[in-house]
């Protein structure tokens, strides 16, 4: 479903990650590591995250602070060798990296993440760790389903929403990347 435009609203990257190995690393994440998402006004149900790369000492470690200058891998990431391998695929500077979980029945209402897209020099990439057929994603008015192991870019400056109408959780590894020549070539070619 790759779009051939200079600045797409979304597209699937030309890589597929091993779902069994993603699940093995996910099993290393302790239950108490999951933090409720800080933006409580835009969701219902369980939307939570685990920082894998964050601002050191941040009071909200799953927040991707656009003003932060220093980002560090978390101790949990050191325990997850395949997550590290996935992250190393991206030949661009990384800001925040986190796991985001949308529990069964949870929804994230339509919203925009300002200043987040190719035009602004920062791209958000989703690696699908686990999902189910009843997870819905809507970006710029277009419904989609992203499968486990797939890797997607979306211009989250566009209106977007997610819902999990299934019986299992949806978990994505979400990487906030600085746009460089490598990433631009992957996204626009």
PAKOL-409340 format. One record per residue: x, y, z of N, C-alpha, C in turn. Coordinates in steps of 0.05 Angstrom, whole numbers, padded with zeros to 5 digits, always signed. Atoms other than C-alpha are relative to their C-alpha. Layout:
# PAKOL-409340
XYZXYZXYZ;...
//
This chain:
# PAKOL-409340
+00016-00024+00000+00000+00000+00000+00017+00025+00000;-00018-00023+00000+00059+00047-00011-00010+00021-00020;+00009-00022+00017+00040+00115-00038+00024+00011-00014;-00022-00012+00015+00083+00146-00092-00003+00030-00002;+00002-00029-00001+00079+00218-00070+00024+00011+00014;-00023-00012-00013+00131+00267-00046-00004+00003+00030;+00005-00003-00029+00097+00274+00022-00025-00015+00007;+00024+00017-00005+00049+00216+00038-00011+00005+00028;+00012+00000-00027+00000+00215+00096+00007-00025+00015;-00008+00025-00013+00020+00143+00110+00012-00018-00022;-00010+00021+00018+00060+00087+00079+00014-00022+00015;-00013+00023-00012+00086+00018+00095+00029+00000-00010;-00028+00001+00006+00162+00015+00098+00007-00028-00011;-00008+00025+00014+00198-00039+00057+00016-00019+00018;-00013+00018-00019+00216-00082+00118-00021-00014+00015;+00018+00016-00016+00182-00137+00157+00016-00012+00023;-00014+00010-00023+00203-00155+00228-00012-00026+00009;+00008+00027-00009+00200-00225+00259-00019+00002+00023;+00021-00003-00021+00135-00228+00299+00006-00018+00024;-00006+00018-00023+00159-00287+00342+00021+00013+00018;-00021-00013-00016+00221-00249+00363-00010+00026+00013;+00012-00023-00013+00181-00186+00376-00015-00009+00025;+00015+00010-00023+00136-00227+00422+00018-00010+00022;-00019+00008-00021+00196-00257+00458+00009+00023+00016;-00009-00024-00015+00221-00188+00476-00023+00012+00015;+00024-00011-00014+00151-00165+00494-00004-00015+00026;+00003+00016-00024+00149-00222+00544+00019+00009+00023;-00020-00010-00020+00209-00189+00580-00009+00025+00014;+00010-00025-00011+00168-00127+00595-00017-00006+00024;+00016+00006-00024+00143-00130+00667-00026+00016+00000;+00026-00013-00001+00070-00113+00679+00002+00028+00012;-00002-00025-00014+00089-00056+00726+00015+00022-00016;-00014-00020+00017+00130-00022+00671-00019+00017-00017;+00019-00015+00016+00067+00000+00634-00011+00024+00015;+00009-00026-00011+00048+00073+00647-00024+00010-00016;+00023-00012+00014-00020+00103+00632+00009+00024-00017;-00007-00022+00017-00016+00151+00574-00008+00027+00013;+00003-00025-00014-00010+00223+00598-00023+00017-00012;+00020-00017+00013-00060+00254+00548-00028-00013+00004;+00024+00015-00008-00122+00227+00584-00026+00011-00014;+00024-00011+00011-00172+00272+00548-00006-00010-00028;+00005+00009+00027-00165+00238+00480-00005-00030-00003;+00004+00029+00003-00175+00165+00497-00018-00011+00022;+00016+00015-00019-00220+00115+00533+00012-00028+00001;-00010+00027-00003-00197+00049+00561+00030+00000+00007;-00029+00003-00006-00125+00024+00567+00017+00009-00023;-00021-00010+00019-00075+00066+00528+00024+00005+00018;-00023-00001-00018-00008+00056+00561+00026-00004-00015;-00025+00002+00014+00065+00056+00545+00023-00008+00018;-00024+00007-00014+00134+00033+00564+00023+00014-00015;-00022-00013+00014+00195+00077+00549+00023-00020-00005;-00024+00015+00007+00252+00043+00512+00024+00019-00005;-00019-00021+00004+00288+00108+00496-00014+00025+00009;+00015-00022-00012+00271+00170+00536+00020+00022+00009;-00016-00022-00012+00295+00236+00565+00008-00009+00028;-00009+00009-00026+00337+00218+00626-00013+00017+00022;+00012-00013-00023+00301+00234+00691-00027+00013-00004;+00025-00012+00006+00237+00255+00657-00022-00009+00019;+00023+00007-00017+00175+00258+00702-00021-00016-00016;+00019+00015+00017+00135+00230+00642+00017-00014-00021;-00019+00012+00018+00183+00181+00609-00011-00010-00027;+00010+00008+00026+00135+00160+00553-00007+00025-00017;+00005-00024+00015+00127+00233+00531+00023+00005-00019;-00020-00006+00020+00164+00249+00467+00003+00031-00001;-00003-00029-00004+00187+00319+00488+00014+00012-00024;-00012-00011+00024+00199+00360+00425+00023+00020+00006;-00022-00019-00008+00246+00407+00464+00024-00014+00012;-00022+00014-00013+00291+00353+00493+00024-00001-00018;-00026+00001+00015+00364+00353+00473+00014-00027+00004;-00014+00024-00007+00386+00288+00506-00021-00023+00003;+00017+00024-00001+00354+00219+00496+00019-00023+00007;-00016+00023-00007+00380+00154+00526-00017-00026-00001;+00013+00026-00001+00363+00080+00519-00006-00006+00030;+00008+00007-00028+00327+00054+00582+00013-00027+00007;-00011+00026-00008+00353-00005+00623-00017-00023-00011;+00017+00021+00011+00292-00045+00598+00009-00007-00029;-00008+00005+00027+00316-00038+00526+00024-00019-00001;-00024+00017-00001+00382-00071+00546-00007-00030+00003;+00010+00028-00004+00341-00134+00564-00015-00011-00024;+00016+00007+00023+00308-00137+00496+00016+00000-00026;-00019+00000+00022+00358-00158+00442-00013+00005-00027;+00012-00004+00026+00309-00160+00384-00011+00028-00003;+00008-00027+00002+00279-00093+00401+00024+00018-00008;-00025-00014+00007+00351-00067+00398+00006-00003-00030;-00005+00006+00028+00359-00100+00330-00019+00016-00018;+00020-00015+00015+00295-00068+00304+00008+00029-00001;-00008-00028-00002+00318+00000+00328+00024+00006-00017;-00024-00004+00016+00385-00008+00294-00005+00000-00030;+00007-00001+00028+00351-00017+00227-00002+00030-00009;+00006-00028+00007+00335+00058+00228+00026+00016+00001;-00025-00014+00003+00396+00095+00202-00005+00031+00001;+00006-00028-00004+00373+00162+00229+00001+00005+00030;+00001-00006-00028+00377+00198+00295-00027-00006+00012;+00025+00008-00013+00325+00171+00344-00004+00018+00025;+00007-00015-00024+00289+00212+00396-00014-00020+00018;+00014+00019-00017+00235+00175+00435-00005-00026-00014;+00008+00027+00009+00224+00100+00427-00015-00012+00024;+00016+00011-00021+00168+00068+00466-00019-00021-00011;+00022+00019+00007+00118+00012+00466-00025+00014+00008;+00027-00011-00006+00046+00036+00463-00020-00022-00003;+00020+00021-00001-00010-00011+00482-00028+00012+00000;+00028-00007+00000-00083-00003+00465-00015-00025+00007;+00013+00024-00010-00123-00052+00506-00026-00006-00014;+00025+00007+00013-00185-00089+00483-00022+00020+00008;+00022-00019-00004-00244-00041+00475+00009+00029+00002;-00010-00028-00003-00199+00021+00480-00001+00015-00026;-00001-00017+00024-00202+00079+00432+00016+00025+00005;-00014-00026+00000-00159+00139+00417-00016+00017-00020;+00017-00017+00017-00205+00194+00391+00017+00016-00020;-00014-00015+00021-00187+00233+00329+00013+00025+00012;-00015-00023-00009-00134+00285+00342+00024+00003-00019;-00024-00005+00016-00071+00314+00311+00024+00003+00019;-00025-00005-00015+00001+00314+00336+00015+00022-00015;-00011-00022+00016+00024+00383+00314+00031-00002-00003;-00029-00002+00006+00092+00392+00281+00013-00027-00002;-00011+00027+00001+00101+00317+00271-00005-00012-00028;+00002+00010+00027+00113+00297+00199+00025+00008-00016;-00024-00006+00016+00164+00301+00143+00005+00030-00003;-00003-00029+00004+00151+00375+00133+00013+00014+00024;-00010-00011-00025+00173+00387+00205+00026-00012+00009;-00026+00012-00006+00236+00344+00205-00001-00022+00020;+00002+00022-00019+00209+00291+00252-00022-00019-00009;+00018+00020+00010+00176+00227+00231-00006-00021+00022;+00008+00021-00019+00137+00178+00274-00004-00026-00015;+00001+00026+00012+00146+00105+00255-00013-00020+00020;+00012+00021-00016+00103+00047+00281+00009-00027-00010;-00006+00028+00005+00129-00024+00284-00022-00016+00015;+00023+00014-00013+00069-00070+00298+00011-00025+00013;-00009+00022-00016+00087-00118+00354-00022-00021+00002;+00022+00019-00001+00019-00149+00364-00026+00016-00006;+00025-00012+00008-00051-00135+00338-00021-00021-00003;+00022+00019+00006-00117-00167+00320-00016+00011-00024;+00015-00010+00023-00164-00162+00260-00020+00022+00005;+00020-00020-00006-00210-00115+00297+00013+00027+00010;-00013-00026-00006-00159-00059+00308-00003+00017-00025;+00004-00019+00022-00176+00001+00265+00018+00024+00004;-00017-00023+00002-00130+00057+00245-00012+00019-00021;+00010-00019+00020-00155+00120+00210+00019+00024-00001;-00018-00023+00003-00107+00172+00183-00008+00015-00025;+00008-00018+00022-00127+00231+00140-00025-00010-00014;+00025+00009+00010-00196+00201+00132+00000-00027-00014;-00002+00026+00014-00171+00133+00106+00003-00022+00021;-00001+00023-00018-00184+00068+00144+00021-00019-00009;-00021+00019+00006-00127+00018+00149+00001-00021+00022;-00007+00019-00020-00105-00044+00185+00029-00007-00004;-00028+00006+00001-00032-00053+00202+00005-00027+00013;-00004+00027-00009-00009-00125+00211+00026-00003+00017;-00023+00005-00016+00041-00153+00261+00025-00004-00017;-00025+00001+00014+00113-00146+00238+00004+00022-00020;-00002-00022+00019+00097-00089+00191+00011+00025+00013;-00011-00025-00009+00129-00021+00196-00012+00022-00016;+00016-00021+00013+00090+00043+00180+00009+00028+00008;-00002-00029-00005+00102+00117+00174-00027+00012-00004;+00024-00016+00004+00044+00165+00183+00006+00029+00007;-00001-00028-00006+00039+00240+00182-00020+00005+00021;+00018-00003-00023+00009+00247+00251-00008+00029+00005;+00010-00027+00000+00000+00321+00239-00028+00000-00012;+00027+00004+00012-00061+00296+00199-00019-00011+00022;+00019+00012-00019-00125+00277+00237+00003-00031-00001;-00003+00030-00002-00118+00205+00262-00013-00010+00026;+00012+00014-00023-00151+00156+00309+00006-00030-00001;-00004+00029-00002-00143+00084+00332-00023-00011+00018;+00019+00014-00018-00193+00035+00362+00007-00030+00000;-00005+00029-00002-00185-00036+00387-00027-00012+00008;+00026+00012-00005-00252-00071+00381+00003-00031+00004;-00006+00028-00003-00218-00139+00389+00002-00008+00030;-00001+00012-00027-00207-00184+00450+00029-00002+00010;-00028+00000-00008-00130-00178+00451+00011+00028-00003;-00012-00026+00002-00085-00119+00460+00015+00005-00026;-00016-00009+00023-00052-00079+00404+00024+00014+00012;-00025-00012-00010+00021-00062+00418+00017+00008-00024;-00018-00010+00020+00065-00019+00373+00025+00010+00013;-00024-00015-00007+00137+00002+00380-00001+00025-00016;+00003-00026+00013+00134+00076+00364+00027+00014+00003;-00026-00014+00001+00198+00111+00342-00004+00028-00011;+00000-00027+00010+00204+00186+00335+00028+00005-00010;-00025-00001+00014+00259+00197+00284+00005+00028-00011;-00008-00025+00014+00297+00258+00260+00002-00007-00030;-00001+00006+00029+00288+00261+00184+00028+00007-00010;-00025-00004+00013+00354+00252+00149-00002-00011-00029;+00001+00009+00027+00373+00232+00078-00009-00029-00002;+00008+00029+00001+00366+00157+00093-00030-00003+00004;+00029+00003-00005+00296+00164+00122-00016+00012-00022;+00015-00013+00022+00273+00212+00069+00000-00018-00025;-00001+00018+00023+00297+00163+00015-00019-00024+00004;+00018+00022-00006+00259+00106+00049-00030+00008-00003;+00028-00009-00001+00195+00147+00055-00010+00012-00026;+00010-00013+00024+00192+00182-00012+00008-00014-00026;-00008+00014+00025+00222+00132-00061-00016-00026-00003;
//
